[in-house]
Amino acid sequence: MDRKIKIEQHGGLGVLWMIGWLFTIGFLKFGFWKGVLALIVWPYFLGAHFAAITG
């Protein structure tokens, strides 16, 4: 049995995006629950917006 393992190395762009995301929430001075809500709901609105733009 010969198994091949494929390892992919992705860049750190996602980590940079998350740092920017948390900075933005802190900059807007959201409370804890508004911050949690922003982390959950805001990506949906971004996806819906850019899906409408790209067609």
PyMOL Python script that loads the backbone (N, CA, C, O; Angstrom):
from pymol import cmd

cmd.read_pdbstr("""\
ATOM      1  N   MET A   1       0.842  -1.172   0.000  1.00  0.00           N
ATOM      2  CA  MET A   1       0.000   0.000   0.000  1.00  0.00           C
ATOM      3  C   MET A   1       0.894   1.244   0.000  1.00  0.00           C
ATOM      4  O   MET A   1       1.596   1.524   0.971  1.00  0.00           O
ATOM      5  N   ASP A   2       0.850   1.962  -1.084  1.00  0.00           N
ATOM      6  CA  ASP A   2       1.690   3.149  -1.227  1.00  0.00           C
ATOM      7  C   ASP A   2       0.808   4.390  -1.149  1.00  0.00           C
ATOM      8  O   ASP A   2       0.042   4.679  -2.069  1.00  0.00           O
ATOM      9  N   ARG A   3       0.921   5.111  -0.054  1.00  0.00           N
ATOM     10  CA  ARG A   3       0.108   6.315   0.138  1.00  0.00           C
ATOM     11  C   ARG A   3       0.961   7.538  -0.103  1.00  0.00           C
ATOM     12  O   ARG A   3       2.127   7.591   0.286  1.00  0.00           O
ATOM     13  N   LYS A   4       0.372   8.503  -0.740  1.00  0.00           N
ATOM     14  CA  LYS A   4       1.046   9.777  -0.939  1.00  0.00           C
ATOM     15  C   LYS A   4       0.365  10.821  -0.064  1.00  0.00           C
ATOM     16  O   LYS A   4      -0.861  10.931  -0.037  1.00  0.00           O
ATOM     17  N   ILE A   5       1.163  11.564   0.631  1.00  0.00           N
ATOM     18  CA  ILE A   5       0.649  12.628   1.485  1.00  0.00           C
ATOM     19  C   ILE A   5       0.990  13.951   0.826  1.00  0.00           C
ATOM     20  O   ILE A   5       2.146  14.220   0.502  1.00  0.00           O
ATOM     21  N   LYS A   6      -0.025  14.767   0.633  1.00  0.00           N
ATOM     22  CA  LYS A   6       0.181  16.062  -0.006  1.00  0.00           C
ATOM     23  C   LYS A   6       0.046  17.152   1.056  1.00  0.00           C
ATOM     24  O   LYS A   6      -0.993  17.270   1.707  1.00  0.00           O
ATOM     25  N   ILE A   7       1.083  17.932   1.223  1.00  0.00           N
ATOM     26  CA  ILE A   7       1.080  19.027   2.186  1.00  0.00           C
ATOM     27  C   ILE A   7       1.108  20.335   1.423  1.00  0.00           C
ATOM     28  O   ILE A   7       1.983  20.555   0.585  1.00  0.00           O
ATOM     29  N   GLU A   8       0.151  21.203   1.713  1.00  0.00           N
ATOM     30  CA  GLU A   8       0.093  22.501   1.054  1.00  0.00           C
ATOM     31  C   GLU A   8       0.408  23.597   2.055  1.00  0.00           C
ATOM     32  O   GLU A   8      -0.122  23.606   3.166  1.00  0.00           O
ATOM     33  N   GLN A   9       1.247  24.493   1.671  1.00  0.00           N
ATOM     34  CA  GLN A   9       1.600  25.641   2.502  1.00  0.00           C
ATOM     35  C   GLN A   9       0.885  26.870   1.939  1.00  0.00           C
ATOM     36  O   GLN A   9       1.133  27.271   0.802  1.00  0.00           O
ATOM     37  N   HIS A  10       0.015  27.453   2.723  1.00  0.00           N
ATOM     38  CA  HIS A  10      -0.689  28.649   2.294  1.00  0.00           C
ATOM     39  C   HIS A  10      -0.026  29.861   2.918  1.00  0.00           C
ATOM     40  O   HIS A  10       0.606  29.767   3.970  1.00  0.00           O
ATOM     41  N   GLY A  11      -0.172  30.973   2.273  1.00  0.00           N
ATOM     42  CA  GLY A  11       0.429  32.198   2.780  1.00  0.00           C
ATOM     43  C   GLY A  11      -0.256  32.710   4.028  1.00  0.00           C
ATOM     44  O   GLY A  11      -1.288  32.187   4.449  1.00  0.00           O
ATOM     45  N   GLY A  12       0.325  33.730   4.610  1.00  0.00           N
ATOM     46  CA  GLY A  12      -0.208  34.292   5.841  1.00  0.00           C
ATOM     47  C   GLY A  12      -1.227  35.392   5.617  1.00  0.00           C
ATOM     48  O   GLY A  12      -1.485  36.189   6.519  1.00  0.00           O
ATOM     49  N   LEU A  13      -1.813  35.448   4.421  1.00  0.00           N
ATOM     50  CA  LEU A  13      -2.764  36.517   4.122  1.00  0.00           C
ATOM     51  C   LEU A  13      -4.014  36.426   4.996  1.00  0.00           C
ATOM     52  O   LEU A  13      -4.570  37.455   5.383  1.00  0.00           O
ATOM     53  N   GLY A  14      -4.457  35.225   5.309  1.00  0.00           N
ATOM     54  CA  GLY A  14      -5.631  35.062   6.172  1.00  0.00           C
ATOM     55  C   GLY A  14      -5.386  35.582   7.576  1.00  0.00           C
ATOM     56  O   GLY A  14      -6.272  36.174   8.191  1.00  0.00           O
ATOM     57  N   VAL A  15      -4.178  35.359   8.080  1.00  0.00           N
ATOM     58  CA  VAL A  15      -3.827  35.854   9.413  1.00  0.00           C
ATOM     59  C   VAL A  15      -3.784  37.378   9.396  1.00  0.00           C
ATOM     60  O   VAL A  15      -4.257  38.028  10.328  1.00  0.00           O
ATOM     61  N   LEU A  16      -3.225  37.935   8.350  1.00  0.00           N
ATOM     62  CA  LEU A  16      -3.181  39.396   8.218  1.00  0.00           C
ATOM     63  C   LEU A  16      -4.594  39.973   8.127  1.00  0.00           C
ATOM     64  O   LEU A  16      -4.877  41.021   8.709  1.00  0.00           O
ATOM     65  N   TRP A  17      -5.472  39.298   7.403  1.00  0.00           N
ATOM     66  CA  TRP A  17      -6.859  39.745   7.279  1.00  0.00           C
ATOM     67  C   TRP A  17      -7.551  39.710   8.634  1.00  0.00           C
ATOM     68  O   TRP A  17      -8.293  40.631   8.976  1.00  0.00           O
ATOM     69  N   MET A  18      -7.313  38.647   9.412  1.00  0.00           N
ATOM     70  CA  MET A  18      -7.946  38.532  10.729  1.00  0.00           C
ATOM     71  C   MET A  18      -7.435  39.604  11.681  1.00  0.00           C
ATOM     72  O   MET A  18      -8.210  40.145  12.469  1.00  0.00           O
ATOM     73  N   ILE A  19      -6.150  39.919  11.622  1.00  0.00           N
ATOM     74  CA  ILE A  19      -5.599  40.994  12.450  1.00  0.00           C
ATOM     75  C   ILE A  19      -6.257  42.319  12.096  1.00  0.00           C
ATOM     76  O   ILE A  19      -6.627  43.085  12.985  1.00  0.00           O
ATOM     77  N   GLY A  20      -6.406  42.595  10.810  1.00  0.00           N
ATOM     78  CA  GLY A  20      -7.078  43.814  10.369  1.00  0.00           C
ATOM     79  C   GLY A  20      -8.534  43.855  10.801  1.00  0.00           C
ATOM     80  O   GLY A  20      -9.059  44.906  11.168  1.00  0.00           O
ATOM     81  N   TRP A  21      -9.176  42.698  10.751  1.00  0.00           N
ATOM     82  CA  TRP A  21     -10.579  42.588  11.163  1.00  0.00           C
ATOM     83  C   TRP A  21     -10.736  42.946  12.634  1.00  0.00           C
ATOM     84  O   TRP A  21     -11.608  43.733  13.000  1.00  0.00           O
ATOM     85  N   LEU A  22      -9.888  42.362  13.473  1.00  0.00           N
ATOM     86  CA  LEU A  22      -9.964  42.630  14.906  1.00  0.00           C
ATOM     87  C   LEU A  22      -9.579  44.074  15.219  1.00  0.00           C
ATOM     88  O   LEU A  22     -10.147  44.684  16.125  1.00  0.00           O
ATOM     89  N   PHE A  23      -8.620  44.625  14.476  1.00  0.00           N
ATOM     90  CA  PHE A  23      -8.258  46.027  14.658  1.00  0.00           C
ATOM     91  C   PHE A  23      -9.449  46.933  14.347  1.00  0.00           C
ATOM     92  O   PHE A  23      -9.715  47.891  15.072  1.00  0.00           O
ATOM     93  N   THR A  24     -10.157  46.624  13.273  1.00  0.00           N
ATOM     94  CA  THR A  24     -11.312  47.437  12.880  1.00  0.00           C
ATOM     95  C   THR A  24     -12.394  47.393  13.952  1.00  0.00           C
ATOM     96  O   THR A  24     -12.981  48.425  14.277  1.00  0.00           O
ATOM     97  N   ILE A  25     -12.665  46.215  14.503  1.00  0.00           N
ATOM     98  CA  ILE A  25     -13.672  46.100  15.557  1.00  0.00           C
ATOM     99  C   ILE A  25     -13.242  46.900  16.782  1.00  0.00           C
ATOM    100  O   ILE A  25     -14.066  47.565  17.410  1.00  0.00           O
ATOM    101  N   GLY A  26     -11.956  46.840  17.127  1.00  0.00           N
ATOM    102  CA  GLY A  26     -11.453  47.619  18.260  1.00  0.00           C
ATOM    103  C   GLY A  26     -11.485  49.109  17.985  1.00  0.00           C
ATOM    104  O   GLY A  26     -11.793  49.902  18.875  1.00  0.00           O
ATOM    105  N   PHE A  27     -11.168  49.496  16.755  1.00  0.00           N
ATOM    106  CA  PHE A  27     -11.154  50.910  16.378  1.00  0.00           C
ATOM    107  C   PHE A  27     -12.551  51.516  16.452  1.00  0.00           C
ATOM    108  O   PHE A  27     -12.715  52.678  16.823  1.00  0.00           O
ATOM    109  N   LEU A  28     -13.560  50.714  16.095  1.00  0.00           N
ATOM    110  CA  LEU A  28     -14.943  51.200  16.155  1.00  0.00           C
ATOM    111  C   LEU A  28     -15.495  51.202  17.580  1.00  0.00           C
ATOM    112  O   LEU A  28     -16.606  51.675  17.817  1.00  0.00           O
ATOM    113  N   LYS A  29     -14.721  50.674  18.525  1.00  0.00           N
ATOM    114  CA  LYS A  29     -15.074  50.645  19.948  1.00  0.00           C
ATOM    115  C   LYS A  29     -16.394  49.916  20.211  1.00  0.00           C
ATOM    116  O   LYS A  29     -17.238  50.372  20.983  1.00  0.00           O
ATOM    117  N   PHE A  30     -16.542  48.763  19.538  1.00  0.00           N
ATOM    118  CA  PHE A  30     -17.705  47.928  19.804  1.00  0.00           C
ATOM    119  C   PHE A  30     -17.558  47.294  21.176  1.00  0.00           C
ATOM    120  O   PHE A  30     -16.445  47.047  21.641  1.00  0.00           O
ATOM    121  N   GLY A  31     -18.679  47.034  21.815  1.00  0.00           N
ATOM    122  CA  GLY A  31     -18.662  46.251  23.041  1.00  0.00           C
ATOM    123  C   GLY A  31     -18.421  44.785  22.703  1.00  0.00           C
ATOM    124  O   GLY A  31     -18.273  44.429  21.533  1.00  0.00           O
ATOM    125  N   PHE A  32     -18.383  43.948  23.711  1.00  0.00           N
ATOM    126  CA  PHE A  32     -18.083  42.536  23.485  1.00  0.00           C
ATOM    127  C   PHE A  32     -19.105  41.875  22.573  1.00  0.00           C
ATOM    128  O   PHE A  32     -18.728  41.230  21.595  1.00  0.00           O
ATOM    129  N   TRP A  33     -20.387  42.022  22.872  1.00  0.00           N
ATOM    130  CA  TRP A  33     -21.421  41.327  22.096  1.00  0.00           C
ATOM    131  C   TRP A  33     -21.561  41.898  20.700  1.00  0.00           C
ATOM    132  O   TRP A  33     -21.833  41.154  19.757  1.00  0.00           O
ATOM    133  N   LYS A  34     -21.382  43.206  20.545  1.00  0.00           N
ATOM    134  CA  LYS A  34     -21.407  43.776  19.198  1.00  0.00           C
ATOM    135  C   LYS A  34     -20.207  43.296  18.390  1.00  0.00           C
ATOM    136  O   LYS A  34     -20.310  43.089  17.180  1.00  0.00           O
ATOM    137  N   GLY A  35     -19.069  43.119  19.059  1.00  0.00           N
ATOM    138  CA  GLY A  35     -17.888  42.579  18.395  1.00  0.00           C
ATOM    139  C   GLY A  35     -18.096  41.145  17.934  1.00  0.00           C
ATOM    140  O   GLY A  35     -17.711  40.783  16.822  1.00  0.00           O
ATOM    141  N   VAL A  36     -18.705  40.329  18.788  1.00  0.00           N
ATOM    142  CA  VAL A  36     -19.007  38.944  18.417  1.00  0.00           C
ATOM    143  C   VAL A  36     -19.984  38.916  17.254  1.00  0.00           C
ATOM    144  O   VAL A  36     -19.813  38.140  16.314  1.00  0.00           O
ATOM    145  N   LEU A  37     -20.997  39.750  17.312  1.00  0.00           N
ATOM    146  CA  LEU A  37     -21.971  39.828  16.227  1.00  0.00           C
ATOM    147  C   LEU A  37     -21.303  40.277  14.927  1.00  0.00           C
ATOM    148  O   LEU A  37     -21.621  39.760  13.856  1.00  0.00           O
ATOM    149  N   ALA A  38     -20.384  41.229  15.016  1.00  0.00           N
ATOM    150  CA  ALA A  38     -19.668  41.694  13.830  1.00  0.00           C
ATOM    151  C   ALA A  38     -18.822  40.576  13.226  1.00  0.00           C
ATOM    152  O   ALA A  38     -18.730  40.470  12.003  1.00  0.00           O
ATOM    153  N   LEU A  39     -18.206  39.743  14.056  1.00  0.00           N
ATOM    154  CA  LEU A  39     -17.402  38.631  13.549  1.00  0.00           C
ATOM    155  C   LEU A  39     -18.256  37.590  12.840  1.00  0.00           C
ATOM    156  O   LEU A  39     -17.778  36.913  11.931  1.00  0.00           O
ATOM    157  N   ILE A  40     -19.516  37.454  13.247  1.00  0.00           N
ATOM    158  CA  ILE A  40     -20.382  36.423  12.681  1.00  0.00           C
ATOM    159  C   ILE A  40     -21.166  36.943  11.476  1.00  0.00           C
ATOM    160  O   ILE A  40     -21.234  36.267  10.450  1.00  0.00           O
ATOM    161  N   VAL A  41     -21.751  38.122  11.584  1.00  0.00           N
ATOM    162  CA  VAL A  41     -22.690  38.606  10.574  1.00  0.00           C
ATOM    163  C   VAL A  41     -21.993  39.348   9.434  1.00  0.00           C
ATOM    164  O   VAL A  41     -22.405  39.224   8.281  1.00  0.00           O
ATOM    165  N   TRP A  42     -20.956  40.107   9.733  1.00  0.00           N
ATOM    166  CA  TRP A  42     -20.344  40.967   8.729  1.00  0.00           C
ATOM    167  C   TRP A  42     -19.787  40.198   7.529  1.00  0.00           C
ATOM    168  O   TRP A  42     -19.931  40.680   6.405  1.00  0.00           O
ATOM    169  N   PRO A  43     -19.154  39.020   7.704  1.00  0.00           N
ATOM    170  CA  PRO A  43     -18.687  38.282   6.517  1.00  0.00           C
ATOM    171  C   PRO A  43     -19.820  37.915   5.562  1.00  0.00           C
ATOM    172  O   PRO A  43     -19.613  37.863   4.349  1.00  0.00           O
ATOM    173  N   TYR A  44     -21.016  37.661   6.095  1.00  0.00           N
ATOM    174  CA  TYR A  44     -22.159  37.378   5.222  1.00  0.00           C
ATOM    175  C   TYR A  44     -22.476  38.577   4.344  1.00  0.00           C
ATOM    176  O   TYR A  44     -22.679  38.431   3.138  1.00  0.00           O
ATOM    177  N   PHE A  45     -22.518  39.757   4.941  1.00  0.00           N
ATOM    178  CA  PHE A  45     -22.827  40.954   4.175  1.00  0.00           C
ATOM    179  C   PHE A  45     -21.738  41.274   3.155  1.00  0.00           C
ATOM    180  O   PHE A  45     -22.041  41.728   2.052  1.00  0.00           O
ATOM    181  N   LEU A  46     -20.481  41.043   3.509  1.00  0.00           N
ATOM    182  CA  LEU A  46     -19.398  41.225   2.543  1.00  0.00           C
ATOM    183  C   LEU A  46     -19.555  40.264   1.368  1.00  0.00           C
ATOM    184  O   LEU A  46     -19.416  40.664   0.213  1.00  0.00           O
ATOM    185  N   GLY A  47     -19.844  39.000   1.663  1.00  0.00           N
ATOM    186  CA  GLY A  47     -20.019  38.014   0.599  1.00  0.00           C
ATOM    187  C   GLY A  47     -21.200  38.345  -0.298  1.00  0.00           C
ATOM    188  O   GLY A  47     -21.102  38.222  -1.518  1.00  0.00           O
ATOM    189  N   ALA A  48     -22.310  38.762   0.286  1.00  0.00           N
ATOM    190  CA  ALA A  48     -23.483  39.123  -0.502  1.00  0.00           C
ATOM    191  C   ALA A  48     -23.207  40.342  -1.378  1.00  0.00           C
ATOM    192  O   ALA A  48     -23.658  40.404  -2.522  1.00  0.00           O
ATOM    193  N   HIS A  49     -22.471  41.301  -0.844  1.00  0.00           N
ATOM    194  CA  HIS A  49     -22.151  42.503  -1.595  1.00  0.00           C
ATOM    195  C   HIS A  49     -21.256  42.189  -2.788  1.00  0.00           C
ATOM    196  O   HIS A  49     -21.538  42.612  -3.909  1.00  0.00           O
ATOM    197  N   PHE A  50     -20.176  41.446  -2.548  1.00  0.00           N
ATOM    198  CA  PHE A  50     -19.237  41.170  -3.623  1.00  0.00           C
ATOM    199  C   PHE A  50     -19.792  40.142  -4.619  1.00  0.00           C
ATOM    200  O   PHE A  50     -19.387  40.144  -5.781  1.00  0.00           O
ATOM    201  N   ALA A  51     -20.700  39.274  -4.193  1.00  0.00           N
ATOM    202  CA  ALA A  51     -21.334  38.359  -5.124  1.00  0.00           C
ATOM    203  C   ALA A  51     -22.226  39.125  -6.088  1.00  0.00           C
ATOM    204  O   ALA A  51     -22.309  38.779  -7.266  1.00  0.00           O
ATOM    205  N   ALA A  52     -22.894  40.167  -5.595  1.00  0.00           N
ATOM    206  CA  ALA A  52     -23.736  40.975  -6.465  1.00  0.00           C
ATOM    207  C   ALA A  52     -22.899  41.773  -7.466  1.00  0.00           C
ATOM    208  O   ALA A  52     -23.314  41.974  -8.608  1.00  0.00           O
ATOM    209  N   ILE A  53     -21.740  42.219  -7.040  1.00  0.00           N
ATOM    210  CA  ILE A  53     -20.862  42.998  -7.926  1.00  0.00           C
ATOM    211  C   ILE A  53     -20.262  42.110  -9.027  1.00  0.00           C
ATOM    212  O   ILE A  53     -20.240  42.490 -10.198  1.00  0.00           O
ATOM    213  N   THR A  54     -19.778  40.927  -8.634  1.00  0.00           N
ATOM    214  CA  THR A  54     -19.103  40.060  -9.600  1.00  0.00           C
ATOM    215  C   THR A  54     -20.059  39.314 -10.502  1.00  0.00           C
ATOM    216  O   THR A  54     -19.638  38.726 -11.499  1.00  0.00           O
ATOM    217  N   GLY A  55     -21.321  39.325 -10.175  1.00  0.00           N
ATOM    218  CA  GLY A  55     -22.293  38.773 -11.088  1.00  0.00           C
ATOM    219  C   GLY A  55     -22.840  37.473 -10.661  1.00  0.00           C
ATOM    220  O   GLY A  55     -23.679  36.899 -11.355  1.00  0.00           O
TER     221      GLY A  55
END
""", "prot")
cmd.dss("prot")
cmd.show_as("cartoon", "prot")
cmd.util.cbc("prot")
cmd.orient("prot")
